[in-house]
Amino acid sequence: MNPDKRLTAMADDVMRCGQLAAALEACGWPKPGNAHRTSNLPGARFEHFVASSIAFGPALRDAFLSGARAGLGEINPGRMRVGALILNAVRDMRAWQKGGNTHLGTILIFVPLAAAAGYLSGLGKPITVEGLRRAFKSVARSTRPVDAVNVYMAIREAEPRGLGRVSGCNAPDVTLERAHVEILEKGLNLFDVMSAARKWDLVAREISSSLKVASEIGYPTFKRVYLETGDVNVATVHTYLEILSLHPDTHVARCYGARFAEDVREAVKKGMEKAVLVSRWAEVVLGAGGLLTREGRKLLFKMDLRLRREGLHPGAAADLTASSLYLALLTGLRP
């Protein structure tokens, strides 16, 4: 096959893998506290999540092709336009459904991951989890200040819950219009701003650690449970619970703590006790067998109901679950 046609076909597959990963995560039932096929979130229905899972696909395709060009040596790695593609994905997410921000964290991870897959393909290397982690690190570190500016624009346009103010750290305050000036003056790239935010944001930590949770916890859990059960839904929910049990959700902490503090770091500190409690619930559900046992299912539905009543939505765990599925699909798994 002509190399250009081969890469174009691979770009289509990488796009489909991302769309499918996001859609399967959205369908996972029941993911306690989050949208799934029988429950909605305030202002965002299940179908909004499915719609935006499809809508941001073209940005993944473009990211793969841009990464492939860098791998082939046609462009400098810093010219992959990762930030602009994240902004495009967020705009497509908002344009194709009326539920607002459904996938910001997922997009922040998926776009550079698609570029990493393209970079590997351009180099003629196989797409493996280990290879994707190395390439993801290269992609994130090779971004430029303009990428960070575009990502800040994407975050503001997505309008995530509990965003909060931040001051006195290496990352400019994303809520301020002049943040782009500080980014450009300091020469900060995407890796820099995510590294600065990793202490209070699980998605930022995942980006700055080159997919540590998804590759070391989420992907192995999904693959193991799927091979044992043949059930994508069970594997998805158990992956979500495993991640949640081991990593207190910063989205829960931030949104809960925002009731008491405007500064995002202080809000996360004040809400972390609640996030840890949610993690313990997930641990108990898994310990009882999760979806595989009657007792586990009973506890799971009870957990889902309680989180909804308290307005606690572990969005970061959902984003990392989707990223785990994306790794599985990119490396050949098909449901």
Secondary structure, 3 states (H helix, E strand, C coil): CCHHHHHHHHHHHHHHHHHHHHHHHHHCCCCCCCCECCECECCECHHHHHHHHHHCHHHHHHHHHHHHHHHCCCCCHHHCCHHHHHHHHHHHHHHCCCCCCCCHHHHHHHHHHHHHHHHHHHCCCCCCHHHHHHHHHHHHHHCCHHHHHHHHHHHHHHCCCCCCECCCCCCCCCCCCCHHHHHHHHCCCHHHHHHHHCCCCHHHHHHHCCCHHHHHHHHHHHHHHHHHHCCHHHHHHHHHHHHHHHCCCHHHHHHHHCCCCCEHHHHHHHHHHHHHHHHHHHHHHHHCCHHHCHHHHHHHHHHHHHHHHHCCCCHHHHHHHHHHHHHHHHCCCCC
